Amino acid sequence: MAKTELGNGLDLGGSAETMTDINGSSYGSEPEENGDRQVDRYGFTGGAQQSSGDTNAEIPNHVLREREAKWLEMLNSWDKWMAKKHKKVKERCQKGIPPSLRGRAWLYLTGGKVKREQNQGKFQELDMMPGDPKWVDIIERDLHRQFPFHEMFAARGGHGQKDLFSVLKAYTLYRPDEGYCQAQAPIAALLLMHMPAEDAFWVLIQICEKYLPGYYSSGLEAIQLDGEILNALLRKVSPVAHRHLKKHKLDPILYMTEWFMCAFSRTLPWASVLRVWDTFLCEGVKILFRVGLVLLKCTLGSQEKLKACQGLYETMELLRNIQPQYMQESFLVHEIIHLQLSEKDIEKEHHAQVRRWKDSHGELHSMSPPRMHGAKAIMAAEPPNKQDLKQRPAIIVEPPLGLMKDEDVAQNAKESVISKRKLLKKTILPQEEPINPYLSPADASALLNNVSTGGSKESLSSADLDTYL
């Protein structure tokens, strides 16, 4: 399913021109024109990840509004919530972050907000630079392969692909020692569906450096180590599945590389992807291990299920085409939340696998920085100041007039009049042609045709953050 190369360009299945996801849909093929095709609530016009229905249909609107209000409250006092009420933050991430605030919540959870504030103008500086021609060429060839059935990335040269190129190129300049890895592209594309390019860049940095350090480095030693960790943990979670994989000498790197390196963004239905990411960015890499263990247990965890896969080839086909019921949002989220696997379990097994690696392969060539297990660990390692966490633009809600004091109403009215007068002094209004109310239908049509109704083709910047509220 996946092969590793000596460099950090990972072929995620298939040839250089066509990549196929584990559900069988081609990611290298040209997407069809949208036309009248139905677009789902996530922006997909087809492909394996298009949703068949509204997954939030069971959640009443008033509940969603209440959740939004709670998240706004948390974001306005993020440092206090993370320090004193982290358990509540985790519970709300497990319930699912409200779609309207998901991008902003991810930015805060990962520490990307702090990173952005501490490096003002850095992304713009990198974006203006030409980039290494070697990486630029590879990135440009990969752009059309990322979610080609999503309306944001369907058009060659569209704003989605342009932003994706900017983010990935900026990363190669920010980390020239690592360069570019194919598996970073779907990660960056998913982020761009929820936030502006600058924010996506800093969240990508945090994922690569804090959540999954070493995953995208030359040699891919970190992902191979995690494959062995997953295999060792599977022995405890599902001995039947572990024995089957060992019997057929199915190395973990063959089936879990795309799962982990793309954080399941190319594997699960989209509703499940978002829920997994809500918990992953809050609690860290243990969520990826839990998802992998659940899928392996559900697919290979009983003798009855193993009847359909008597050999290595059949087993690989089963893992490439996991039964939809095991990937369904509510089932999967329930299973990963209740699976007993902690950071300590992962770290204990990590140290054991590092010792085995040194015995069999010698010293590691790439020494990755320590892995941060979730948002709380990242904040503890790099405590932010209040200025870095301040929301821009701030959300100000005026109280209803009925609840305002008379003097406040009078003061607001006075300030409004003064500001309008100042604006009129600075502005020279052009003379307008009087409109003939008795235009003929033909003349009226001609007049309307002169009015531009085309939408903006410009990408959003971080200053437009309220668009995502």
C-alpha positions in Angstrom: 0.0 0.0 0.0 2.8 2.4 0.8 6.4 2.4 0.2 9.1 4.5 1.8 11.9 6.2 0.0 15.3 7.3 1.2 14.3 10.9 0.9 11.3 12.4 2.6 9.0 12.3 -0.4 6.6 9.5 0.5 4.7 7.8 -2.2 1.3 7.5 -0.6 0.2 4.6 -2.8 0.5 4.1 -6.5 2.6 5.8 -9.2 3.9 9.3 -9.2 0.9 10.4 -11.3 -1.9 8.6 -9.5 -2.4 8.0 -5.8 -5.3 5.8 -4.6 -6.8 6.1 -1.1 -7.6 3.0 0.9 -11.2 3.3 -0.1 -10.3 2.9 -3.8 -11.0 6.5 -5.1 -8.3 7.9 -7.3 -6.6 11.0 -6.0 -4.6 11.5 -9.1 -7.4 11.6 -11.6 -8.9 14.8 -12.9 -12.0 15.9 -11.0 -15.1 16.4 -13.1 -16.6 19.9 -13.5 -18.9 20.7 -10.7 -21.8 21.8 -12.9 -25.0 20.9 -11.2 -23.4 18.2 -9.0 -24.5 18.2 -5.4 -22.0 19.7 -2.9 -22.2 18.3 0.6 -22.0 20.3 3.8 -18.2 20.0 3.8 -17.7 21.1 0.2 -17.2 17.7 -1.5 -18.8 17.1 -4.9 -18.0 13.4 -5.0 -15.3 10.9 -4.1 -15.0 8.5 -1.1 -15.2 11.3 1.5 -18.5 12.9 0.4 -21.1 12.6 3.1 -24.4 10.9 2.4 -26.4 13.0 4.9 -26.3 15.7 7.5 -24.3 14.2 10.4 -25.4 17.1 12.7 -29.1 16.5 12.0 -29.5 15.0 15.5 -28.1 18.1 17.2 -30.7 20.8 17.5 -29.7 24.3 16.5 -30.1 25.7 20.0 -27.6 23.2 21.3 -25.1 24.2 18.6 -25.6 27.8 19.6 -25.0 27.0 23.2 -21.8 25.1 22.3 -20.6 28.1 20.3 -21.2 30.4 23.2 -19.2 28.1 25.5 -16.3 27.9 23.0 -16.3 31.7 22.6 -16.1 32.0 26.4 -13.1 29.5 26.5 -11.3 31.3 23.7 -11.6 34.6 25.4 -9.9 33.2 28.5 -7.9 30.4 27.0 -4.9 30.4 29.4 -7.2 30.2 32.4 -9.3 27.3 30.9 -6.2 25.3 29.9 -4.6 25.8 33.4 -7.7 25.2 35.6 -10.4 23.5 33.5 -8.5 21.4 30.9 -10.7 18.4 31.6 -13.7 20.5 30.5 -11.9 21.6 27.3 -11.1 17.9 26.6 -14.7 16.9 27.1 -15.9 19.6 24.7 -13.4 18.6 22.1 -14.6 15.0 22.4 -18.2 16.2 21.9 -17.1 17.9 18.7 -16.0 21.5 18.2 -18.8 23.7 16.6 -18.1 23.9 12.8 -18.2 27.7 12.9 -15.3 27.8 15.4 -13.3 24.7 14.5 -10.6 26.6 12.7 -10.1 29.1 15.5 -10.2 26.4 18.1 -7.5 24.3 16.3 -5.3 27.4 16.1 -5.5 27.8 19.9 -5.2 24.1 20.7 -2.0 23.6 18.7 -0.3 26.8 19.9 -0.4 28.1 16.4 -2.0 31.3 17.6 1.0 32.1 19.9 3.5 31.0 17.2 1.9 33.4 14.7 1.8 36.4 17.1 5.5 35.8 18.1 6.5 35.7 14.4 4.5 38.6 12.9 5.2 39.0 9.2 7.3 35.8 8.9 4.8 33.9 6.7 4.5 36.9 4.4 8.2 37.1 4.2 8.5 33.4 3.3 5.6 33.6 0.8 7.5 36.3 -1.1 10.6 34.2 -1.5 11.0 32.0 -4.6 11.8 28.8 -2.8 14.1 25.9 -3.6 13.3 24.8 -7.3 13.6 21.2 -6.3 10.8 21.4 -3.7 8.8 23.9 -5.7 8.6 21.5 -8.7 7.5 18.5 -6.5 4.9 20.6 -4.7 3.4 21.9 -7.9 3.0 18.4 -9.2 1.2 17.4 -6.0 -1.3 20.2 -5.8 -4.1 18.7 -8.0 -3.9 15.4 -6.0 -5.2 16.9 -2.8 -8.9 16.4 -2.3 -9.7 16.9 -6.1 -13.4 16.4 -5.3 -13.5 19.3 -2.9 -14.8 22.6 -4.4 -11.8 24.5 -2.8 -9.2 22.4 -4.6 -11.0 21.2 -7.8 -9.8 24.0 -10.1 -6.2 24.0 -11.2 -4.7 27.4 -10.3 -7.7 28.2 -8.0 -7.3 30.0 -4.7 -7.3 26.7 -2.8 -4.3 25.3 -4.8 -2.5 28.7 -4.6 -2.8 28.8 -0.8 -1.8 25.2 -0.6 1.4 26.0 -2.6 2.1 29.0 -0.5 1.9 27.0 2.8 3.9 24.1 1.6 6.6 26.2 0.0 6.9 28.4 3.1 7.4 25.2 5.2 10.4 24.2 3.0 11.9 27.6 3.6 11.1 27.5 7.3 12.6 24.0 7.7 15.1 23.6 4.8 16.6 20.6 6.7 13.4 18.7 6.2 12.1 20.2 2.9 8.8 18.7 1.7 7.1 15.4 2.2 4.0 14.3 0.2 2.1 13.4 3.4 2.2 17.1 4.5 0.0 18.1 1.6 -3.3 16.6 2.7 -2.6 17.9 6.3 -2.2 21.5 4.9 -5.2 21.1 2.6 -7.4 20.1 5.5 -6.3 23.1 7.6 -6.9 25.5 4.7 -10.5 24.3 4.6 -10.9 25.8 8.0 -8.5 28.8 8.3 -6.5 31.4 6.3 -3.2 30.4 4.8 -1.1 32.1 7.5 -2.9 30.3 10.3 -2.7 27.0 8.4 1.1 27.5 8.1 1.6 27.9 11.8 -0.7 25.0 12.7 1.2 22.8 10.2 4.5 23.9 11.9 3.1 22.8 15.3 1.8 19.5 14.0 5.2 18.7 12.4 7.3 19.9 15.3 5.2 19.1 18.4 2.6 16.5 17.6 4.4 14.3 15.0 8.1 15.2 15.2 10.3 13.4 12.8 7.4 12.0 10.7 8.4 14.0 7.7 12.2 13.8 8.0 14.5 11.9 5.8 14.5 8.1 6.4 11.0 8.2 8.1 12.5 6.6 11.2 9.9 8.1 13.5 6.9 6.6 11.6 8.7 3.2 11.5 9.2 3.4 15.3 5.5 4.3 15.8 4.5 1.4 13.6 6.4 -1.0 15.9 4.7 0.7 18.9 1.3 0.2 17.3 2.1 -3.4 16.7 3.2 -3.9 20.3 0.1 -2.2 21.7 -2.1 -4.3 19.4 -0.9 -7.4 21.2 -2.6 -6.2 24.3 -5.7 -4.7 22.6 -6.4 -7.6 20.2 -4.2 -10.7 20.4 -6.1 -12.3 17.6 -5.4 -9.5 15.1 -1.8 -9.3 16.3 -1.2 -13.1 15.8 -2.7 -12.9 12.3 -0.5 -10.0 11.2 2.6 -11.7 12.7 1.7 -15.0 11.0 1.6 -13.4 7.5 4.6 -11.2 8.3 2.6 -8.0 7.6 5.0 -5.2 8.6 3.1 -2.2 10.2 4.8 0.2 7.8 2.7 -1.4 5.0 -0.7 -0.5 6.4 -0.3 2.3 9.0 2.0 4.8 7.2 -0.8 6.7 5.4 -3.0 6.5 8.5 -0.6 8.2 10.8 1.4 10.5 8.4 -1.9 12.0 7.1 -3.6 11.8 10.5 -6.4 9.7 8.9 -7.4 12.6 6.6 -7.3 10.3 3.5 -8.8 7.3 5.2 -12.0 8.1 7.1 -15.4 9.6 6.1 -15.1 13.4 6.4 -17.4 13.7 9.5 -15.1 11.2 11.3 -12.0 13.0 10.1 -13.1 16.2 11.7 -14.1 14.5 15.0 -10.8 12.6 15.2 -8.9 15.9 14.6 -10.8 17.7 17.3 -9.6 15.1 19.8 -6.1 14.6 18.2 -5.2 18.3 18.4 -6.4 18.4 22.0 -5.0 15.2 23.4 -2.1 14.4 21.0 -0.8 11.4 19.1 -2.5 8.8 21.4 -5.7 9.5 19.5 -4.0 8.3 16.2 -2.9 5.2 18.0 -6.4 4.6 19.4 -8.0 5.0 15.9 -5.5 2.6 14.4 -6.1 0.0 17.2 -9.9 0.3 16.9 -9.8 -0.2 13.1 -7.4 -3.2 13.4 -9.4 -4.8 16.2 -12.8 -4.3 14.4 -11.4 -5.6 11.1 -9.2 -8.5 12.2 -10.2 -9.1 15.8 -12.0 -12.4 15.6 -11.7 -15.7 13.9 -14.9 -15.2 12.1 -13.6 -12.0 10.5 -10.3 -13.7 9.5 -12.1 -16.3 7.4 -12.2 -13.7 4.5 -8.4 -13.0 4.7 -6.4 -16.2 4.7 -3.2 -14.6 3.2 -1.2 -11.4 3.1 -2.8 -10.1 0.0 -6.4 -10.6 1.3 -5.5 -9.0 4.6 -4.1 -5.9 2.8 -7.2 -5.6 0.7 -9.3 -5.8 3.9 -7.3 -3.0 5.5 -7.6 -0.9 2.3 -11.3 -1.3 2.3 -12.4 -1.2 5.9 -16.1 -1.8 6.5 -18.0 1.6 6.6 -19.7 0.8 9.9 -16.3 0.7 11.7 -15.4 4.2 10.4 -18.8 5.8 11.1 -18.5 8.9 13.2 -20.5 8.1 16.3 -19.2 4.5 16.5 -15.5 5.4 16.0 -15.5 8.4 18.4 -17.1 6.3 21.1 -14.6 3.6 20.7 -11.5 5.8 20.7 -12.7 7.8 23.7 -13.2 4.6 25.8 -10.1 2.7 24.6 -7.7 2.6 27.6 -4.4 4.0 26.2 -2.5 6.8 27.9 0.6 8.9 27.1 2.6 6.8 29.6 1.7 3.6 27.7 3.0 5.1 24.5 6.2 6.6 26.0 7.0 3.3 27.8 6.6 1.4 24.5 8.5 4.1 22.7 11.6 3.7 24.9 11.4 -0.1 24.4 11.3 0.2 20.6 14.2 2.7 20.5 16.3 0.1 22.4 15.3 -2.6 20.0 16.0 -0.3 17.0 19.6 0.4 18.3 20.2 -3.4 18.7 19.0 -4.2 15.2 19.7 -1.0 13.1 22.3 0.9 15.2 21.9 4.5 16.2 19.0 6.6 14.9 20.0 8.9 12.1 17.4 11.5 12.8 17.0 12.6 16.5 13.5 14.1 16.7 12.6 16.6 19.5 10.4 15.2 22.3 6.8 14.6 21.3 4.2 16.8 23.0 1.1 14.9 24.0 -1.6 17.5 23.2 -2.5 21.1 23.8 -1.9 21.2 27.6 1.7 19.9 27.1 2.4 22.4 24.4 1.2 25.3 26.5 3.2 24.1 29.5 6.3 23.8 27.4 5.9 27.3 25.9 3.8 29.4 28.3 2.1 32.2 26.3 1.4 35.8 27.4 -2.1 37.3 27.4 -1.2 39.5 24.4 -0.4 36.4 22.3 -3.8 34.8 23.1 -5.8 38.0 22.5 -8.4 37.4 19.7 -8.1 39.6 16.7 -10.5 40.9 15.8 -12.2 40.9 19.2 -15.8 40.0 19.3 -17.9 42.8 20.9 -21.6 42.2 21.6 -23.5 45.4 22.4 -26.3 44.9 25.0 -29.9 45.4 23.8 -31.1 49.0 24.1 -33.7 48.0 26.7 -30.9 46.9 29.0 -28.8 50.0 28.5 -28.9 53.0 30.8 -30.4 56.3 29.3 -27.0 58.1 29.6 -25.3 55.2 27.8 -27.8 55.4 24.9 -27.4 59.1 24.7 -23.6 58.8 24.7 -23.6 56.2 22.0 -25.9 58.3 19.8 -23.7 61.3 20.3 -20.5 59.4 19.3 -22.3 58.0 16.3 -23.3 61.5 15.1 -19.7 62.8 15.6 -18.1 60.0 13.8 -20.5 60.4 10.8 -19.7 64.1 10.6 -16.0 63.4 10.5 -16.4 60.8 7.8 -18.4 63.2 5.7 -15.7 65.9 5.9 -13.1 63.5 4.7 -15.2 62.0 1.9 -16.1 63.7 -1.3 -19.2 62.0 -2.6 -19.4 61.6 -6.4 -22.3 63.1 -8.2 -24.7 60.3 -9.1 -26.7 60.1 -12.3 -30.5 60.4 -11.6 -32.2 57.0 -12.1 -35.1 57.0 -14.5 -37.9 55.1 -12.8 -39.6 54.5 -16.1 -36.9 52.5 -17.9 -38.1 50.1 -20.4 -37.5 46.4 -19.7 -34.7 46.2 -22.3 -33.0 49.3 -20.8 -33.3 47.9 -17.3 -31.7 44.6 -18.4 -28.8 46.5 -20.0 -28.4 48.5 -16.7 -28.3 45.3 -14.6 -25.8 43.7 -17.0 -23.3 46.4 -16.2 -23.4 45.6 -12.5 -20.6 43.2 -11.5 -22.0 40.2 -9.6 -18.8 38.1 -9.6 -17.4 37.0 -6.3 -14.0 37.9 -5.0 -11.2 35.6 -6.2 -8.8 36.7 -3.4 -7.9 34.4 -0.6 -8.8 35.3 3.0 -6.1 36.7 5.3 -5.8 36.3 9.0 -7.5 39.7 9.4 -10.7 38.2 8.0 -10.9 35.7 10.9 -14.5 36.5 11.7 -15.5 34.9 8.4 -15.0 31.6 10.2 -17.4 32.5 13.1 
